[in-house]
């Protein structure tokens, strides 16, 4: 029987010392049509292993409703890796962090007002157990002990940065074993002793995550775990971006120098990310730093060795040169960048305001006071709260517990924006004698995926006040925007100044990757042929949205844009290079 074990200071594969040269690539961030291409490039770089997380929220979008088909066929992804002579490090969570909404946990957990995650809270454990019972039977036949490529399975993820519930970690260990996981189990944490102390289990191999100074990181690991192989499970070769920040990059030279230091030390390394991919749809996560909410951009390019569109970068070549000193490389020529598509500009030919589309997109839910979207069985997107305010009166409008961004309208006219990071901000309302309709459109910009603020319900959590008096008697209109096919578009003579959907068609002769640019637009979401590409926002740093060729059709294609504010010109461009 094949085996992957620990002997003294080494991993061993079938009894021989084995150094893991691994790269992170997440099947759920890469179109299935590109799995073969990306994995072949991993092997061509000299990697012998790939690592993937599992996105629980995609696999179980509703309690007990499981999806493992199409782009979520994780077993097929692992089998594809095996065909490219790659082993697999499997990280099933249930929490994955990864700049992914709620760290991969499903939003429906938050419908429980008492929910506690990543601990031994019984309803949470029951949900985890149900998910693992559905997932793991698809995976266990692919373990190396059964002739498959999976070498190792991780327990939780960087748990020492979150908490210290050893009962919870032991439960995950026992659940994995009870469901047939019989390969090596491990944990990964930050290098500091307090993280290792809290995030590990006795008898389970510990590894560390870091970006630089490997001597220090591995010394910390050795102080905690004197024996066993050294491993960096996440070598951060780039970084992620928040809206409103600069685009993070790391030089190929520095990345390669640190990488080679680790290989010289005999350590196993997983490049995080090797290929980042994309947070399509509403899957981007967020952080809270010094009390400020910071939402992640749509792209997960990460300045990784393989670009978001799957092209080789100077960093890929630099790391490949390092690997060539320690492992054999293929003699086959490396692939050239795939040709890209440039089209446009295209002018929007149809449009419909949110007000006119509302009855098509949503059914109102009467509420005495606004509630979070999770309490209304909504997971992502937007939610509109509407009420009728009696007049005449005036005062300051405040939102208690706004998550994350609200646009305020009085009788359909925009009054301003309130944001989570400025809870002290209010807007003055002047209500006429006949009264007025008050609309509050709240955007869920991504749930926090790291740290102590993960119980991040979306919408209005605490109510709405006018001059410190609560406003009651509301309707809520959930707007997950999962299907826009019923929208009816009218000709658009001029841009709107209220939230609106815009549509156009464009023809494609050759199916190639491209990047959607929306110059002059403000903030919103874009769809190509019904597929949600993700969020755009003029504040950047990201200025284009990746459009993989498999989303396109030969002939006529459709572009729909939901603009929250206004655009200076009703046009879009598909360009051959990204602006990240």
Secondary structure, 3 states (H helix, E strand, C coil): CCCEEEECCEEEECCEEECCEEEEECHHHCCHHHHHHHHHHHHHHCCCEEEEECCHHHHCCECCECCCCHHHCHHHHHHHHHHCCCEEEEECCCCCCCCEHHHHCCHHHHHCCCCCCCCCCHHHHHHHHHHHHHHHHHHHHHEHHHCCCEEEEECCCCHHHCCCCHHHHHHHHHHHHHCCCCCEEEEEEECCHHHHHHHCCCCCEEEEEECCCHHHHHHHHHHHCCCCCCEEEEEECCCCCECCCCCCCCCHHHHHHHHHHHHHCCCEEEEEEEECCECCCCCECEEEECCEEEEECCECCCCCCECCCCCECHHHHHHHHHHCCCCCCCCCCCCCCCCECCEEEEECCEEEEHHHHHHHHCCCEEECCCCCHHHHCCCCCEEEEEEEECCCEEEEEEEEEEECEEEEEECCEEEEEEEHHHCCCCEEEEECCCCEEEEEEEECCCCECCCCCCCCCCEEEEEEEECCEECCCEEEEEECCCCCCCCCCECCCCCCCCCEEEEEEEEECCCCEEEEECCCCCEEEEEECCEEEEEEECCCCCCEEEECHHHCCCEEEEEEEEECCCCCCCEEEEECCCCC
